[in-house]
Amino acid sequence: MTSTLANGMPLSWAQRYRDLGLWTDETHWEMFCAAVERHSRHSRHSRHSGPASPAALDRSRSVSWEELRRGAELASARLAREAGVRAGDNVIVQMPNCVAYLEVIAGIWRLGARPVFALPAHGSTELRHFAEHAPARVLVGPTRPGRRGQRTYDALREQMPELQILGVDHKASDPWEAEAAAGELPEVGAAQATDLAFLQLSGGTTGVPKLIPRTHADYLYSVRQSLTVCDLERSSVLLVTLPASHNFTMSSPGILGAVLVGARIVFAPDTSPFTILPLIEAHRVTHAAMVPPVLLSLLNAPEVAEHDISSLRTLWVGGAKLSATAARRVTPELGCALQQVFGMAEGLVNYTRLDDPEEIITTTQGRPMSPYDEVRIVDDEDQDVAPGQPGHLLTRGPYTIRGYHRVPEINARSFTADGFYRTGDIVEQLPSGHLRVVGRAKDHINRGGEKIAPEPVENVLLQHPAVHDASVVGVADEVLGEKTCAYVIPRPGRAEELQNTTALRAFCRERGLASFAVPDIIRVVEEFPLTGVGKVSKKDQR
């Protein structure tokens, strides 16, 4: 008998979290069904007559809670009939933001199977890795994936003929018409709350993403705990801007949080302000999650003034460090509250609280959301640093994994002997418990013996009126070891102002930046390279 769960959690710790009442016996499918029943009953009692209000919608479809459950049942029927999916199978899901995405993953859970969450941007290299490593023999994607997607699927069919690719027409008014006509549903697959629920992707910047095993019990605890520190409720309207399969989008409090409380879910096909702003206005969106580049695009979009976004109540911003400069602009310019979110698909999630002082909200990345989250900040020798000093962030808790999926050699260096996860983040902790992210351990620059954290330099560059976004990395230098190189994206129509790099360096010095931290090299670019999970790839910038 194994001594750990699929997420590496020792059975003794799992029992402890159950005894504390943190983990329940509910699976994702059971949660989904109970929530749909609860919201459908409320809808019937509140509307008296007329159609049910939408639970979820995209550009092609709008469905009620009952229709959403029916769609999930029919999705499970197609998966079972065409691909033979059954309990215990892994199914790669590579769907765009759409109602069908939610139906597909719920349908997989109904069968007792496990989604492997891929992003639309992933190519054949990553998808093949997921299929081999999970392992998985079925991939669900859009029927019309576009040119790049079609090339990806063609390559996969050639490289892995045993991998079955199931296309879903997410733009159809009824993607499950054939299954509805057949009229038969497969039995609900057996699953327990401590079983593997799905495989999420790491946000690492080296190689292909690692697979993160999450159980039903630990992940649903994470979602419910997020709801205790966020103001998402039944009357809320959640705009899904980031890829739906992101951990941030799914659970902080995300799509699953919306399902739990009965909030309406609006799927946006992309993150452009030209897409987001009309959706906020048309659907009276109250909540949205964004990464800093998306927020910056919104803040700098002249079109903001052309749309009524007064319904916006709260923006959750995370996935990467948000500069204090950008954070201070949110409430004055967008008229809504900001909650910074610092989390990881491996587990630990930190939030600033809605009632925190403004200085805390704009300059920290929050504090752990659960009283059972354990945090250590250590030096290079794993010794605790003095209070307030920067160090390596280690964490352990009821929703943090104890090991990646099937990579013992990586687990040996990513987790301590007593189960703490080495996040790779350099942070400092305030007396209030709030964390301030200094950077990633491997991103710090050593310029002639002077240690430079990229974030303060980026923050100064972002104060320049012509700079839309900035990313600072170290590049090899024979004399200094490393030089600082700043990549800057100009605001629309203002690229010429950044061509005078001498003036931009002078701007940095005038803002009080140390002379050794002023960028040695400045490169004006149109965009930054991204990792497989959508973060800026500093590895590719070096």
LUMKE-922680 format. One line per 5 residues: number of its first residue (from 0); for each residue x, y, z of C-alpha. Coordinates in pm, 1 decimal. Layout:
// LUMKE-922680
NUM> X/Y/Z | ...
END
This chain:
// LUMKE-922680
0> 0.0/0.0/0.0 | 135.8/343.2/-94.9 | 223.0/584.8/186.2 | 141.6/900.5/-9.6 | -135.0/1043.5/-225.4
5> -90.9/1127.3/-594.5 | 20.5/1479.8/-498.9 | 297.2/1339.8/-278.2 | 109.1/1417.0/43.3 | 187.1/1163.2/317.8
10> -126.3/982.4/433.4 | -71.3/1105.0/789.4 | -81.7/1466.9/673.2 | -386.2/1399.9/455.9 | -566.0/1258.4/759.7
15> -464.8/1564.4/961.7 | -621.3/1797.7/706.4 | -936.9/1585.2/703.5 | -955.8/1588.5/1084.0 | -921.4/1967.6/1080.4
20> -1219.9/1988.1/846.3 | -1015.8/2141.0/563.0 | -1059.9/1850.8/323.3 | -1402.7/1708.2/243.9 | -1515.4/1387.0/73.7
25> -1643.1/1576.8/-232.2 | -1502.1/1529.5/-582.9 | -1512.4/1797.4/-851.5 | -1806.2/1627.5/-1025.2 | -1999.4/1604.9/-699.5
30> -1924.5/1970.9/-627.2 | -2037.4/2065.3/-979.0 | -2367.0/1874.6/-951.1 | -2446.2/2008.9/-604.4 | -2371.1/2365.3/-714.4
35> -2583.4/2335.8/-1030.2 | -2875.4/2198.5/-828.9 | -2842.1/2478.4/-574.6 | -2825.1/2755.6/-833.5 | -3101.1/2608.5/-1050.8
40> -3331.4/2591.7/-750.3 | -3252.1/2952.1/-662.0 | -3312.7/3058.8/-1022.7 | -3650.5/2884.6/-1034.2 | -3762.5/3046.0/-710.2
45> -3642.0/3394.4/-799.7 | -3753.2/3433.7/-1160.3 | -4114.6/3308.5/-1124.7 | -4157.9/3312.1/-1501.9 | -3945.1/3353.9/-1811.2
50> -3616.4/3191.5/-1911.7 | -3340.5/3113.5/-1666.0 | -3060.1/3367.5/-1648.4 | -2729.2/3261.6/-1805.2 | -2477.4/3072.9/-1596.7
55> -2203.6/3089.3/-1859.7 | -2168.2/3244.3/-2202.6 | -1925.7/3307.1/-2485.6 | -1957.9/3459.3/-2832.8 | -2160.8/3164.4/-2961.5
60> -2359.2/3030.7/-2667.8 | -2538.5/3123.4/-2349.5 | -2643.0/2843.9/-2113.0 | -2829.7/2812.3/-1784.3 | -2696.2/2606.3/-1494.8
65> -2915.4/2311.9/-1590.1 | -2802.9/2335.8/-1953.4 | -2441.4/2349.4/-1838.5 | -2480.6/2024.0/-1646.1 | -2655.4/1865.2/-1943.2
70> -2367.5/1975.5/-2166.0 | -2119.6/1811.9/-1927.8 | -2320.0/1489.0/-1932.4 | -2326.7/1488.6/-2312.2 | -1954.3/1568.1/-2328.4
75> -1890.7/1263.2/-2109.6 | -2105.2/1055.5/-2346.7 | -1895.3/1159.8/-2646.0 | -1568.3/1099.4/-2464.9 | -1680.7/751.7/-2364.0
80> -1836.6/659.8/-2699.1 | -1573.2/792.5/-2940.4 | -1256.0/768.3/-2733.0 | -1336.3/500.2/-2477.8 | -1248.1/728.0/-2186.5
85> -1312.5/567.5/-1849.5 | -1227.8/614.9/-1482.6 | -856.7/664.2/-1420.0 | -772.6/782.7/-1772.9 | -585.3/1107.2/-1839.6
90> -726.9/1334.7/-2110.9 | -534.0/1632.6/-2249.1 | -761.7/1935.9/-2281.7 | -651.3/2213.1/-2517.7 | -960.1/2427.4/-2560.3
95> -995.9/2802.6/-2606.8 | -1197.8/3012.0/-2363.1 | -1555.4/2895.6/-2418.0 | -1854.2/2733.5/-2251.0 | -1758.2/2398.8/-2406.0
100> -1429.4/2406.5/-2213.4 | -1618.0/2390.6/-1884.0 | -1848.7/2119.8/-2017.6 | -1552.8/1910.2/-2134.5 | -1360.8/1918.9/-1806.3
105> -1677.2/1852.7/-1604.7 | -1757.6/1566.7/-1842.7 | -1411.9/1418.7/-1785.2 | -1461.7/1439.3/-1408.5 | -1803.2/1274.8/-1449.0
110> -1629.8/970.2/-1595.7 | -1381.6/955.9/-1308.5 | -1105.7/1056.2/-1551.6 | -851.4/1338.2/-1513.8 | -793.4/1644.1/-1735.4
115> -437.9/1734.4/-1828.9 | -457.2/2109.8/-1874.5 | -275.4/2232.0/-2185.8 | -277.7/2590.4/-2309.8 | -390.1/2696.1/-2658.0
120> -35.3/2821.2/-2721.6 | 125.3/2482.0/-2665.6 | 271.6/2313.4/-2971.8 | 342.7/1954.6/-3063.2 | 657.9/1936.3/-2846.5
125> 473.3/2019.8/-2525.5 | 162.7/1817.6/-2612.3 | 368.8/1512.2/-2695.6 | 549.7/1546.6/-2363.7 | 217.3/1563.5/-2178.1
130> 83.2/1259.7/-2364.3 | 393.3/1053.2/-2291.1 | 447.8/1168.5/-1935.7 | 91.9/1176.4/-1797.6 | 36.8/938.0/-1984.7
135> -266.4/1021.2/-2200.2 | -406.3/867.1/-2517.1 | -679.7/1125.9/-2587.4 | -657.9/1497.5/-2662.6 | -964.4/1723.2/-2678.5
140> -925.4/2038.2/-2885.7 | -1126.8/2271.2/-3107.0 | -1263.6/2139.5/-3437.0 | -1127.9/2452.9/-3605.7 | -792.9/2517.8/-3436.3
145> -656.4/2768.2/-3688.3 | -349.8/2725.4/-3908.5 | -97.5/2690.2/-3629.2 | -321.2/2454.8/-3435.4 | -384.1/2243.5/-3742.6
150> -10.1/2211.0/-3804.9 | 31.5/2108.9/-3441.2 | -234.6/1839.2/-3463.9 | -101.9/1714.8/-3798.7 | 244.2/1680.4/-3644.5
155> 100.7/1496.2/-3345.2 | -88.5/1252.3/-3567.7 | 237.1/1176.4/-3747.2 | 449.8/1149.7/-3431.6 | 193.0/975.2/-3210.7
160> -62.6/788.1/-3421.5 | -190.7/621.9/-3103.1 | -301.4/961.3/-2963.1 | -666.9/1018.4/-3046.3 | -756.2/1381.9/-3114.8
165> -1120.9/1461.8/-3048.1 | -1247.1/1785.8/-3202.1 | -1520.0/1992.9/-3035.1 | -1700.1/2261.1/-3236.5 | -1709.5/2521.6/-2960.4
170> -1850.5/2782.3/-3199.2 | -2161.6/2576.1/-3275.1 | -2489.5/2668.7/-3108.6 | -2509.8/2307.9/-2984.2 | -2176.4/2119.8/-2982.2
175> -2340.6/1809.7/-2833.1 | -2633.1/1767.1/-3073.0 | -2532.4/1415.5/-3182.3 | -2495.4/1295.7/-2824.1 | -2834.4/1440.7/-2731.0
180> -2992.8/1248.6/-3018.7 | -2829.8/923.2/-2904.8 | -2997.0/962.5/-2567.7 | -2769.1/734.1/-2364.2 | -2530.9/847.0/-2092.4
185> -2242.1/644.6/-1950.6 | -2238.9/566.9/-1581.6 | -2068.4/808.5/-1346.3 | -1711.5/686.9/-1291.3 | -1583.4/601.0/-947.3
190> -1359.4/859.8/-781.8 | -1263.6/959.3/-429.7 | -1176.3/1302.6/-297.3 | -816.7/1200.0/-231.2 | -771.0/1069.8/-586.9
195> -582.7/1259.4/-855.5 | -827.0/1516.7/-998.2 | -612.6/1658.1/-1278.9 | -261.6/1745.4/-1389.9 | -184.3/2116.8/-1396.8
200> 125.0/2277.2/-1552.9 | 414.7/2438.7/-1372.0 | 501.4/2798.9/-1446.0 | 872.7/2722.2/-1476.1 | 1083.4/2880.1/-1747.4
205> 1313.6/2589.0/-1826.0 | 1218.9/2321.5/-2075.1 | 866.6/2188.4/-2102.5 | 633.6/2246.5/-1806.3 | 634.3/1993.6/-1525.7
210> 304.8/1822.2/-1444.7 | 148.0/1912.1/-1111.4 | -78.5/1649.0/-954.7 | -376.1/1795.7/-766.7 | -633.2/1594.8/-575.4
215> -1003.0/1677.6/-551.3 | -973.6/1745.1/-178.3 | -673.9/1978.9/-181.4 | -786.6/2180.5/-483.8 | -1144.9/2232.3/-371.9
220> -1013.1/2348.2/-34.9 | -800.5/2603.3/-222.1 | -1102.3/2731.0/-417.1 | -1322.2/2757.4/-108.7 | -1050.8/2932.3/88.2
225> -1004.9/3184.2/-194.4 | -1374.0/3266.9/-168.2 | -1329.3/3359.2/198.7 | -1089.9/3643.3/111.6 | -1253.5/3758.9/-213.6
230> -1589.7/3927.3/-271.6 | -1720.1/3697.6/-546.2 | -2087.4/3612.1/-487.7 | -2403.3/3498.6/-664.2 | -2474.5/3843.7/-807.9
235> -2122.1/3875.0/-951.0 | -2026.0/3853.2/-1317.6 | -1681.3/3702.3/-1376.1 | -1492.1/3782.8/-1697.1 | -1247.3/3507.5/-1795.3
240> -971.2/3690.7/-1981.1 | -670.3/3461.6/-1930.1 | -656.1/3106.8/-2068.5 | -924.6/2912.1/-1884.8 | -691.4/2624.9/-1797.1
245> -451.2/2846.7/-1600.8 | -444.9/2766.7/-1231.1 | -504.1/3137.3/-1158.7 | -809.2/3140.9/-1386.6 | -947.0/2816.3/-1248.9
250> -921.2/2863.4/-875.1 | -827.2/3209.4/-747.7 | -1122.7/3212.3/-699.7 | -1174.7/3173.0/-1072.4 | -1412.5/2961.6/-1274.2
255> -1457.4/2700.6/-1002.6 | -1520.3/2970.4/-744.1 | -1789.3/3113.6/-971.5 | -1946.6/2768.8/-1001.7 | -1951.1/2731.7/-623.4
260> -2121.7/3065.5/-552.9 | -2335.1/3082.5/-867.5 | -2171.8/3384.9/-1032.6 | -2217.6/3433.2/-1406.2 | -1914.3/3336.3/-1616.6
265> -1832.8/3533.9/-1932.8 | -1558.5/3384.1/-2150.3 | -1342.2/3634.3/-2342.1 | -1167.0/3492.9/-2651.5 | -853.8/3705.0/-2598.4
270> -700.2/3965.9/-2369.2 | -711.0/4266.9/-2599.7 | -869.4/4585.3/-2458.7 | -1075.7/4593.3/-2778.5 | -1231.1/4264.3/-2664.2
275> -1237.6/4313.4/-2288.3 | -1386.9/4662.4/-2267.5 | -1703.3/4592.6/-2471.8 | -1761.8/4272.1/-2273.0 | -1732.6/4455.5/-1941.0
280> -1984.1/4713.3/-2059.8 | -2228.5/4471.6/-2226.0 | -2244.4/4217.9/-1942.3 | -2189.3/4451.0/-1645.6 | -1881.4/4256.0/-1543.5
285> -1790.5/4292.0/-1176.1 | -1474.7/4080.3/-1145.1 | -1180.8/3977.2/-1362.7 | -837.0/3822.2/-1318.7 | -542.9/3960.5/-1513.1
290> -168.1/3931.0/-1542.7 | 29.5/4258.9/-1531.1 | 77.3/4291.5/-1911.5 | -300.2/4265.5/-1965.5 | -365.3/4519.9/-1691.2
295> -110.1/4758.2/-1842.3 | -276.0/4725.9/-2183.4 | -606.9/4815.1/-2022.5 | -466.4/5108.2/-1824.6 | -295.7/5249.5/-2133.1
300> -586.0/5196.4/-2374.0 | -745.3/5525.8/-2485.8 | -1064.8/5326.4/-2548.0 | -1128.2/5299.7/-2171.3 | -1292.3/5641.6/-2183.2
305> -1532.6/5522.5/-2454.0 | -1685.5/5241.6/-2245.2 | -1893.3/5228.1/-1930.4 | -1693.0/5005.5/-1696.4 | -1852.4/5135.0/-1377.4
310> -1978.6/4784.4/-1294.5 | -1621.1/4667.5/-1223.4 | -1582.7/4596.8/-853.6 | -1257.1/4403.6/-814.9 | -958.4/4314.1/-1028.8
315> -735.6/4026.6/-922.6 | -385.3/4074.7/-1062.2 | -121.3/3804.2/-1038.3 | 75.3/3549.7/-1236.5 | 377.6/3780.7/-1225.2
320> 496.8/4070.5/-1010.6 | 284.2/4384.7/-1046.3 | 481.9/4704.6/-1013.9 | 375.8/4950.6/-746.3 | 354.5/5214.4/-1019.5
325> 88.3/5019.8/-1208.1 | -87.8/4911.2/-888.0 | -140.0/5271.9/-780.9 | -318.2/5348.3/-1109.5 | -590.6/5083.4/-1081.4
330> -845.1/5244.2/-850.3 | -808.5/5606.2/-974.5 | -820.8/5511.0/-1342.9 | -1050.4/5206.7/-1350.0 | -1266.8/5285.1/-1048.7
335> -1242.2/4939.7/-889.6 | -1061.1/4766.4/-606.5 | -733.8/4581.9/-660.0 | -639.8/4252.6/-500.6 | -287.2/4139.5/-570.3
340> -252.5/3762.1/-599.3 | 77.6/3580.4/-559.3 | 35.9/3210.2/-604.0 | 156.3/2903.8/-784.4 | -5.3/2602.5/-943.7
345> 189.6/2391.0/-695.3 | -20.2/2534.4/-412.6 | 36.9/2840.6/-192.5 | -181.3/3142.2/-275.6 | -140.7/3487.3/-119.4
350> -387.1/3775.1/-148.2 | -390.0/4133.3/-37.8 | -715.7/4179.0/148.9 | -983.9/4419.3/34.8 | -960.2/4607.8/365.7
355> -580.0/4630.7/366.9 | -428.3/4982.4/370.0 | -357.6/5121.3/23.3 | 18.0/5102.9/75.3 | -6.3/4729.8/149.7
360> -230.8/4667.1/-152.5 | -1.0/4849.2/-393.3 | 340.7/4743.4/-264.7 | 296.9/4382.5/-147.4 | 175.4/4062.7/-307.4
365> -49.1/3964.0/-16.9 | -32.0/3714.2/266.2 | -120.7/3344.1/274.8 | -493.4/3283.6/238.9 | -507.3/2989.6/481.7
370> -409.0/2990.6/848.7 | -267.5/2643.7/780.8 | -21.3/2764.6/516.3 | 332.9/2729.3/647.7 | 594.6/2972.1/517.2
375> 969.9/2981.3/569.9 | 1211.8/3240.2/430.6 | 1565.0/3104.9/426.8 | 1917.0/3183.7/310.9 | 2128.7/2978.6/72.5
380> 2200.4/2730.1/354.3 | 1830.5/2679.2/435.8 | 1863.6/2879.2/757.8 | 1581.4/3117.9/846.7 | 1669.6/3479.1/766.4
385> 1618.7/3764.9/1010.7 | 1266.9/3917.5/1007.2 | 1220.6/4154.6/714.2 | 1525.0/4028.0/526.1 | 1493.5/3881.0/175.1
390> 1535.8/3508.7/127.3 | 1416.0/3198.3/-52.5 | 1046.1/3123.9/-3.9 | 961.7/2771.3/112.8 | 604.3/2659.1/179.0
395> 398.9/2365.3/299.8 | 25.9/2335.2/357.9 | -311.1/2170.3/293.1 | -321.5/2255.2/-77.8 | 50.0/2254.3/-166.9
400> 182.3/1945.2/-340.6 | 469.6/1740.0/-202.1 | 597.4/1624.5/-541.2 | 566.2/1670.4/-917.1 | 421.0/1395.3/-1134.9
405> 668.5/1114.6/-1209.3 | 995.0/1313.0/-1181.8 | 1176.4/1189.4/-868.3 | 1502.6/1355.6/-969.0 | 1334.4/1698.5/-985.1
410> 1141.1/1635.2/-663.9 | 1466.3/1567.5/-478.8 | 1580.3/1925.8/-537.2 | 1238.2/2096.8/-539.0 | 1120.4/1977.9/-196.2
415> 1289.8/1960.3/142.8 | 1307.7/1637.7/340.1 | 1024.4/1759.9/563.8 | 795.9/1845.4/272.0 | 846.4/2216.7/209.2
420> 824.4/2323.6/-155.1 | 1111.1/2538.7/-282.5 | 921.3/2800.7/-481.8 | 1226.9/2965.9/-639.2 | 1098.5/3308.0/-530.9
425> 1298.8/3561.7/-333.0 | 1067.3/3741.9/-90.2 | 1069.2/3950.1/223.3 | 794.7/3935.5/486.0 | 642.7/4231.1/665.9
430> 542.1/4209.8/1035.4 | 180.8/4187.5/911.4 | 264.4/3862.5/732.2 | 240.5/4017.2/385.9 | 500.5/3910.2/133.8
435> 686.3/4139.3/-99.7 | 831.9/3955.7/-398.4 | 1186.3/4066.7/-468.6 | 1226.6/3840.0/-770.8 | 1315.9/3491.1/-882.7
440> 1637.5/3348.0/-744.4 | 1776.5/3282.3/-1089.2 | 1676.0/3627.6/-1220.8 | 1900.0/3830.6/-989.6 | 2190.1/4002.3/-1164.6
445> 2550.3/4003.5/-1041.1 | 2716.0/4308.7/-1196.6 | 3078.3/4321.8/-1087.2 | 2985.3/4194.9/-741.2 | 2684.7/4424.8/-703.1
450> 2362.1/4224.0/-671.5 | 2073.6/4379.1/-864.6 | 1709.4/4275.3/-837.7 | 1531.4/4338.2/-1170.2 | 1200.6/4454.5/-1020.0
455> 1310.7/4793.4/-876.4 | 1476.6/4880.0/-1208.9 | 1164.3/4777.5/-1399.4 | 952.5/4985.4/-1163.9 | 1156.3/5298.4/-1239.3
460> 1139.0/5238.2/-1615.2 | 761.0/5201.4/-1591.2 | 741.1/5554.2/-1451.3 | 856.4/5692.6/-1788.1 | 552.7/5824.5/-1978.3
465> 656.0/5651.7/-2303.0 | 713.6/5306.1/-2148.7 | 429.3/5054.9/-2163.2 | 619.4/4760.6/-2009.5 | 973.3/4676.3/-1903.9
470> 1176.2/4363.2/-1836.1 | 1531.5/4365.1/-1699.9 | 1774.8/4073.1/-1726.5 | 2142.4/4005.0/-1685.9 | 2352.9/3934.5/-1993.2
475> 2703.1/3787.9/-1992.4 | 2996.2/4032.0/-1989.5 | 3366.6/3945.7/-1990.8 | 3461.7/4228.3/-1754.0 | 3168.9/4257.4/-1511.2
480> 3040.3/3902.7/-1529.6 | 2695.2/4037.5/-1609.9 | 2554.2/4363.2/-1739.7 | 2199.3/4484.3/-1696.0 | 1987.8/4478.4/-2010.3
485> 1645.5/4644.0/-2015.8 | 1384.1/4551.2/-2273.1 | 1112.1/4814.2/-2303.6 | 785.2/4811.2/-2494.9 | 677.7/5165.1/-2592.8
490> 329.2/5300.9/-2554.7 | 142.7/5339.5/-2885.1 | 291.3/5618.8/-3095.3 | 575.6/5694.7/-2854.4 | 855.8/5464.6/-2970.5
495> 1065.6/5758.5/-3095.0 | 1093.1/5896.1/-2741.5 | 1274.5/5580.9/-2633.0 | 1536.5/5581.3/-2907.4 | 1750.4/5820.2/-2703.1
500> 1875.0/5563.0/-2454.5 | 2107.8/5816.4/-2290.3 | 1804.6/6021.8/-2191.1 | 1629.4/5711.4/-2059.6 | 1930.2/5626.7/-1843.1
505> 1933.3/5983.6/-1713.8 | 1565.1/5941.4/-1627.5 | 1655.0/5635.5/-1418.3 | 1930.0/5822.7/-1233.0 | 1698.1/6117.3/-1166.5
510> 1453.1/5875.6/-1004.5 | 1720.2/5773.0/-754.9 | 1831.2/5443.5/-907.4 | 2179.8/5337.6/-799.1 | 2440.2/5404.3/-1065.2
515> 2532.1/5035.3/-1091.6 | 2162.1/4945.7/-1140.5 | 2101.1/5185.0/-1430.7 | 2063.9/4960.9/-1738.5 | 2384.6/4919.2/-1937.0
520> 2186.9/4813.7/-2244.1 | 1838.0/4927.7/-2346.6 | 1648.0/4754.8/-2625.3 | 1314.9/4879.3/-2757.6 | 1094.6/4588.3/-2867.0
525> 734.6/4532.5/-2974.4 | 670.2/4237.9/-2742.6 | 834.0/4008.2/-2489.0 | 890.8/3634.7/-2542.5 | 658.4/3424.6/-2329.2
530> 689.1/3087.0/-2160.8 | 444.2/2804.8/-2229.3 | 217.8/2930.9/-1951.5 | 220.8/3293.5/-2065.0 | 483.7/3449.4/-1836.8
535> 767.4/3668.3/-1964.2 | 1055.5/3436.6/-2054.6 | 1362.8/3607.2/-1914.1 | 1562.3/3303.6/-2019.0 | 1494.2/3393.3/-2383.9
540> 1580.4/3759.0/-2320.4 | 1924.0/3685.0/-2180.0
END
